[in-house]
Amino acid sequence: MQYRVHLEELELDFTCRQDQNVLECMIGAGKKGIQVGCRGGGCGVCQVEVLEGEYAARPMSKAHIDEEALAQRRVLACCIKPRSDLLLKVVGKISKPIQRKHP
Amino acid sequence: MALRGVLRLGEIGIRVLDLDLARTHYVDRMGLIEVMCDEKERKIYCKAWDEHDHHSVVLREADEAGLDYVAFKVYDDQTLTDLEPKVEAFGLEVAHIDAGVYPKSGRRLEFILPSGHRMQLFAEKEQIGNTLGTRNPGVMPDEGVIRGFRINRLDHCLLGGPNIDECGRLFKEVFDFDLSERIEDEESRESLALFLTCSTKPHDVAFVIQPEPGRFHHVSFLLESATDVIHAADLIGKYRIPVDVGPNRHGVTRGNTIYYFDPSGNRNEVFSGGYVHYPDTPTLTWDTSQMGPAQFSQDNVPRESFLTVVT
């Protein structure tokens, strides 16, 4: 079964099978919108809010996704597989402790 | 310097979200040897083939990924006794852990680093050897002992947190490490990363500035050669293990390297090479105008994820 994933605001679409996670499908489609980090549910940078649609989730680090986040349907894109078409809002951002101040 | 005092990173405790997936990764794929399993505590204990100590990696199932603790092995029990008042004089509270609380291990000292990481010191751990014995050992273990990524040993770790200059001062003044390399902001000269050695290796531990305390950047394992790094990269590709940075060389420490993530998102490195450090080797300094060459010297491209994605 194949579903459509839409990223709100970015107006970005890609397709995802029910046995694939959302982040790997975005990467595989050559699209950029959700930050790519550890891809194992540990670092939290690919956090999204599921505005519409159903999904199955695997364990995610509580440091980033606690019960409250789960209740608000905030999850890590690398850890969810679609069970319907999905409408997502990107939440996660990478902080930048090391960078040139004057490039 | 004859190598006494603090010897090496002897044990690392890593939190994983799923112990079975962690076993597949660290044991089946990477080729670490599982020496013990505690089903009740949801822990597995592993070693690399050429380590003599009973284990060096402890994987514990938890609801958060990241670092449980780092434990450095010291030369002998007297070293522990001598170090305790020095750690306290530095301003850290030292807790005592009795022998046997950590399996196969003698007593430990435990304290929290200024960066927020839990650190331990121990002098004794049961040794089970590298399968070759110690009298006329030969050089080649039996077929199957060296497998997976062909990891020789646990080498170092990189820890992320605040107060890294304080951590550097602790390791230099109390533990007798040398500062081998340093990355600083080109304008403010503020420390961004510190690399410290207690041996002739370029580093035994490193710290990188992070806004949150206690973050885990990576654990690193030593391979025999750059060819073995490429061999590991081939297996990483075959098994679809997520790669952070493909085969390259570090400017800092000069190691041939590949970075990848375990199934819980903890970053791992396997590497080979680097230079020989002596106590009279001057500290090498890199600044943010050269982040590309400092990080990855074959393409000179800095990776944003490399200094921002942590567990």
Chai-1 contact restraints between the chains, C-beta under 6 A:
chainA,res_idxA,chainB,res_idxB,connection_type,confidence,min_distance_angstrom,max_distance_angstrom,comment,restraint_id
A,G37,B,V309,contact,1.0,0.0,6.0,A-B,restraint_1
A,C38,B,F261,contact,1.0,0.0,6.0,A-B,restraint_2
A,C38,B,G265,contact,1.0,0.0,6.0,A-B,restraint_3
A,C38,B,V309,contact,1.0,0.0,6.0,A-B,restraint_4
A,R39,B,P242,contact,1.0,0.0,6.0,A-B,restraint_5
A,G40,B,F261,contact,1.0,0.0,6.0,A-B,restraint_6
A,G40,B,P263,contact,1.0,0.0,6.0,A-B,restraint_7
A,G40,B,S264,contact,1.0,0.0,6.0,A-B,restraint_8
A,G40,B,G265,contact,1.0,0.0,6.0,A-B,restraint_9
A,G41,B,L17,contact,1.0,0.0,6.0,A-B,restraint_10
A,G41,B,G265,contact,1.0,0.0,6.0,A-B,restraint_11
A,G42,B,A65,contact,1.0,0.0,6.0,A-B,restraint_12
A,G42,B,S264,contact,1.0,0.0,6.0,A-B,restraint_13
A,G42,B,G265,contact,1.0,0.0,6.0,A-B,restraint_14
A,G42,B,N266,contact,1.0,0.0,6.0,A-B,restraint_15
A,G42,B,T311,contact,1.0,0.0,6.0,A-B,restraint_16
A,C43,B,G265,contact,1.0,0.0,6.0,A-B,restraint_17
A,C43,B,V309,contact,1.0,0.0,6.0,A-B,restraint_18
A,C43,B,T311,contact,1.0,0.0,6.0,A-B,restraint_19
A,V45,B,V309,contact,1.0,0.0,6.0,A-B,restraint_20
A,P59,B,L17,contact,1.0,0.0,6.0,A-B,restraint_21
A,S61,B,E64,contact,1.0,0.0,6.0,A-B,restraint_22
A,S61,B,A65,contact,1.0,0.0,6.0,A-B,restraint_23
A,K62,B,D63,contact,1.0,0.0,6.0,A-B,restraint_24
A,K62,B,E64,contact,1.0,0.0,6.0,A-B,restraint_25
A,A63,B,E64,contact,1.0,0.0,6.0,A-B,restraint_26
A,I94,B,T308,contact,1.0,0.0,6.0,A-B,restraint_27
A,P97,B,I209,contact,1.0,0.0,6.0,A-B,restraint_28
A,I98,B,L192,contact,1.0,0.0,6.0,A-B,restraint_29
A,I98,B,L307,contact,1.0,0.0,6.0,A-B,restraint_30
A,R100,B,T288,contact,1.0,0.0,6.0,A-B,restraint_31
